[in-house]
Amino acid sequence: MKESPFQTVKEKFKDKQSLIKAVKALTSEELWVDGISQKGLDRVSNRKLLRLLEILTELKSKFGSRGKLIDQLLTNQNRLKDRDYRSRLERFSTPQLWDIYRTQIKRQKATKAG
């Protein structure tokens, strides 16, 4: 049976405050667009915090910054010179950008397989 988010937090971080500190450590300007205040993380559910931590960790290891992720999204769609689309992507949150990237990768794999 799958662990609940509360159990995962207890096991890996011991308490929610430690999880929030880990997320805050990754919310630098190069990875994060300030959509919520730092005080707001106290009110976010454990499940969302765990997902956010996973996304920010993967993003940092694969790309290093949001800008490089946006560049990769534009490259995958052959739209590197499209400034309007770039500015639109820059307004998206980091998790939204990550979901778009994962969708593009799945489509590429399906196209190659099919």
Backbone bond lengths (Angstrom), bond angles and torsions (degrees), N, CA, C in turn:
res aa  C-N    CA-C-N  psi(-1)  N-CA   C-N-CA  omega(-1)  CA-C   N-CA-C  phi
1 M - - - 1.442 - - 1.533 109.42 -
2 K 1.302 115.71 139.84 1.458 121.41 -177.44 1.532 110.44 -72.79
3 E 1.328 114.63 141.44 1.460 120.26 178.70 1.521 110.76 -70.57
4 S 1.308 116.14 148.11 1.459 120.53 174.06 1.530 108.27 -76.02
5 P 1.327 117.27 159.05 1.466 119.37 177.03 1.530 112.32 -57.49
6 F 1.315 117.52 -36.56 1.460 120.86 178.68 1.523 110.62 -62.29
7 Q 1.340 116.96 -42.81 1.466 120.89 178.85 1.524 111.06 -64.90
8 T 1.320 116.44 -40.25 1.466 120.58 178.73 1.525 110.75 -62.97
9 V 1.326 116.55 -43.30 1.463 120.40 178.47 1.525 109.97 -62.78
10 K 1.321 116.90 -44.57 1.473 120.80 179.43 1.525 111.09 -60.92
11 E 1.323 116.22 -41.67 1.463 121.21 -176.74 1.527 112.43 -70.88
12 K 1.334 116.99 -46.64 1.462 120.66 -173.68 1.528 114.09 -89.04
13 F 1.340 116.72 -33.36 1.460 119.47 -172.23 1.522 114.19 -121.65
14 K 1.295 118.42 -9.03 1.467 125.51 -179.54 1.514 114.03 75.09
15 D 1.336 118.66 -37.62 1.460 120.55 174.90 1.527 109.81 -155.34
16 K 1.330 115.32 168.08 1.456 120.77 -176.04 1.529 112.08 -65.78
17 Q 1.307 117.78 -33.40 1.458 120.81 -179.33 1.530 112.10 -62.91
18 S 1.319 116.67 -36.36 1.472 120.29 176.64 1.523 111.01 -66.81
19 L 1.329 116.77 -38.31 1.463 121.28 176.74 1.529 109.83 -64.64
20 I 1.317 117.12 -42.90 1.462 120.86 179.20 1.528 110.46 -62.66
21 K 1.323 117.61 -39.63 1.468 120.91 177.26 1.524 111.14 -62.80
22 A 1.339 116.62 -39.64 1.465 120.35 179.10 1.527 110.69 -65.42
23 V 1.326 117.31 -40.26 1.467 121.12 178.40 1.531 109.64 -67.52
24 K 1.325 117.14 -44.53 1.473 120.47 -179.93 1.525 111.68 -61.70
25 A 1.327 116.69 -32.14 1.460 120.16 178.81 1.529 111.37 -64.39
26 L 1.327 116.94 -28.49 1.465 120.73 -179.25 1.527 113.11 -94.54
27 T 1.317 118.01 -4.77 1.460 119.75 -177.12 1.521 111.42 -90.08
28 S 1.306 115.60 57.17 1.462 120.10 175.29 1.524 108.72 -81.32
29 E 1.311 117.03 170.09 1.463 120.86 -178.10 1.519 113.03 -64.71
30 E 1.322 117.64 -26.27 1.461 119.25 -178.61 1.526 112.46 -79.15
31 L 1.330 118.43 -17.73 1.462 121.28 179.83 1.522 113.96 -112.14
32 W 1.307 117.41 -12.01 1.455 119.20 -165.72 1.517 110.98 -135.38
33 V 1.320 116.71 135.17 1.455 122.39 169.10 1.513 105.14 -103.28
34 D 1.313 116.89 125.42 1.450 120.60 -172.20 1.523 111.14 -70.68
35 G 1.335 116.20 88.10 1.452 121.80 177.67 1.511 112.13 -89.72
36 I 1.315 116.44 -26.68 1.464 121.03 176.15 1.515 107.69 -129.70
37 S 1.292 115.66 155.70 1.456 118.50 177.66 1.523 109.01 -74.84
38 Q 1.309 116.44 159.14 1.459 120.20 179.52 1.524 111.09 -63.29
39 K 1.342 118.11 -29.35 1.460 120.44 176.35 1.519 110.75 -65.65
40 G 1.324 116.28 -28.40 1.454 121.02 -176.80 1.518 114.10 -67.79
41 L 1.312 118.78 -19.59 1.463 120.66 -179.74 1.521 111.99 -65.30
42 D 1.320 118.04 -24.01 1.467 120.38 177.92 1.526 111.65 -64.67
43 R 1.306 116.16 -26.92 1.456 120.99 -176.16 1.522 113.41 -96.10
44 V 1.305 117.76 -1.30 1.459 122.25 180.00 1.527 109.01 -82.76
45 S 1.333 115.85 144.14 1.459 119.83 -177.72 1.531 111.46 -68.45
46 N 1.315 115.19 158.47 1.468 121.24 178.87 1.524 110.86 -59.49
47 R 1.306 116.39 -41.61 1.464 121.31 -178.45 1.531 111.16 -59.99
48 K 1.334 116.39 -45.92 1.459 120.21 179.97 1.524 111.46 -67.56
49 L 1.327 116.47 -38.46 1.468 119.69 177.92 1.520 111.53 -64.19
50 L 1.324 117.28 -40.70 1.467 120.52 178.56 1.521 110.81 -64.83
51 R 1.331 116.85 -41.62 1.465 120.67 177.85 1.527 110.60 -64.13
52 L 1.318 116.38 -43.42 1.453 120.64 179.16 1.518 111.53 -62.21
53 L 1.310 117.27 -42.33 1.461 121.38 177.72 1.525 110.66 -62.19
54 E 1.328 116.99 -42.62 1.467 121.15 179.00 1.529 111.00 -63.14
55 I 1.318 117.08 -45.30 1.468 121.29 -178.86 1.532 110.65 -63.80
56 L 1.324 116.87 -47.74 1.462 120.05 -178.07 1.525 112.00 -64.98
57 T 1.329 116.60 -36.60 1.461 120.17 178.01 1.527 111.19 -65.61
58 E 1.344 116.49 -45.91 1.470 119.99 179.21 1.520 111.44 -64.97
59 L 1.326 115.96 -42.47 1.461 120.54 -179.82 1.522 111.17 -61.22
60 K 1.313 115.96 -43.16 1.465 119.74 -179.98 1.529 111.26 -65.52
61 S 1.322 117.47 -40.02 1.464 119.57 -178.39 1.528 112.20 -73.47
62 K 1.344 118.41 -36.96 1.466 120.53 -177.77 1.517 113.47 -83.12
63 F 1.341 117.26 -41.34 1.452 119.95 -172.25 1.523 114.01 -119.26
64 G 1.301 118.01 -33.73 1.451 120.41 -179.46 1.512 114.42 92.98
65 S 1.345 117.26 -29.94 1.462 119.43 -179.95 1.527 110.13 -158.22
66 R 1.334 115.29 164.01 1.463 121.25 177.23 1.529 110.13 -64.39
67 G 1.328 116.36 -38.01 1.463 120.38 -178.42 1.516 112.49 -59.20
68 K 1.321 116.50 -41.15 1.464 120.50 178.92 1.527 110.76 -69.78
69 L 1.331 117.11 -34.37 1.468 120.45 175.65 1.519 110.05 -64.98
70 I 1.328 117.21 -43.38 1.465 120.61 178.34 1.521 110.52 -63.46
71 D 1.328 117.31 -40.79 1.470 120.70 175.92 1.519 111.35 -59.07
72 Q 1.328 116.88 -41.66 1.460 120.97 179.20 1.529 111.07 -66.09
73 L 1.328 117.37 -40.25 1.465 120.82 177.33 1.524 110.56 -60.94
74 L 1.326 116.18 -43.54 1.461 120.45 179.42 1.521 111.28 -66.99
75 T 1.326 117.65 -38.63 1.468 121.87 178.10 1.517 110.55 -64.11
76 N 1.330 116.82 -43.56 1.465 120.56 -179.53 1.525 112.21 -61.45
77 Q 1.324 116.54 -29.06 1.462 120.79 -179.14 1.528 113.07 -100.93
78 N 1.323 117.36 5.60 1.469 123.10 -177.62 1.532 111.47 53.95
79 R 1.338 116.11 46.37 1.460 121.28 -178.80 1.529 110.41 -128.90
80 L 1.311 117.47 37.68 1.464 121.06 -177.04 1.527 113.48 -61.03
81 K 1.321 118.11 -32.06 1.463 120.88 -176.37 1.530 113.03 -91.15
82 D 1.320 117.85 -0.60 1.464 122.35 -177.48 1.533 110.24 -82.66
83 R 1.323 116.58 94.22 1.467 121.62 -175.87 1.522 112.33 -68.23
84 D 1.323 116.99 -36.05 1.462 119.84 -179.93 1.525 111.29 -64.08
85 Y 1.321 116.09 -42.79 1.463 119.90 179.22 1.528 110.59 -66.77
86 R 1.333 116.69 -38.23 1.468 120.68 177.13 1.528 110.12 -60.82
87 S 1.323 117.37 -45.83 1.466 119.48 -179.08 1.526 110.75 -65.88
88 R 1.301 117.25 -32.45 1.469 120.42 176.02 1.525 110.61 -66.35
89 L 1.324 116.74 -44.74 1.462 120.28 178.78 1.526 111.70 -64.05
90 E 1.309 117.57 -34.39 1.460 121.20 -179.29 1.523 112.51 -66.08
91 R 1.316 117.47 -21.90 1.463 120.71 177.55 1.525 112.79 -82.20
92 F 1.327 117.46 -15.07 1.466 120.93 -179.73 1.519 110.55 -72.81
93 S 1.323 115.11 153.95 1.463 119.40 175.34 1.524 109.53 -73.61
94 T 1.306 116.24 162.63 1.461 121.15 -179.87 1.528 111.89 -61.10
95 P 1.346 119.80 -44.81 1.473 118.61 177.21 1.532 113.19 -61.90
96 Q 1.336 117.60 -35.28 1.463 119.77 177.29 1.527 110.84 -64.15
97 L 1.323 116.24 -44.00 1.469 120.35 178.13 1.521 110.78 -61.50
98 W 1.328 116.37 -41.08 1.461 120.89 -179.55 1.532 110.05 -63.98
99 D 1.325 117.78 -40.46 1.459 121.26 178.56 1.533 111.30 -65.20
100 I 1.327 116.62 -39.35 1.470 120.44 176.79 1.529 109.88 -62.70
101 Y 1.326 116.59 -43.35 1.463 120.97 179.18 1.526 110.99 -61.33
102 R 1.324 117.24 -46.90 1.470 120.68 -179.59 1.527 111.03 -62.64
103 T 1.323 117.28 -37.28 1.457 121.17 177.69 1.525 110.72 -65.30
104 Q 1.333 117.05 -42.06 1.464 120.49 177.69 1.523 111.62 -61.25
105 I 1.327 116.57 -41.74 1.462 120.55 179.95 1.529 110.39 -63.97
106 K 1.329 117.52 -42.33 1.467 121.01 178.68 1.524 110.96 -62.74
107 R 1.338 116.43 -41.28 1.466 120.01 179.40 1.523 111.12 -65.25
108 Q 1.326 117.02 -40.01 1.457 120.58 178.57 1.517 111.20 -62.79
109 K 1.335 116.74 -42.60 1.467 120.76 178.90 1.521 111.01 -65.42
110 A 1.336 117.02 -39.51 1.458 120.55 179.79 1.534 110.89 -67.16
111 T 1.316 116.76 -37.22 1.466 121.58 179.02 1.528 110.61 -66.98
112 K 1.319 116.73 -41.26 1.461 120.41 179.20 1.519 111.38 -68.82
113 A 1.323 117.39 -37.16 1.459 121.30 -178.20 1.534 111.47 -75.03
114 G 1.331 116.20 -33.78 1.457 120.65 -174.25 1.449 112.68 -92.22
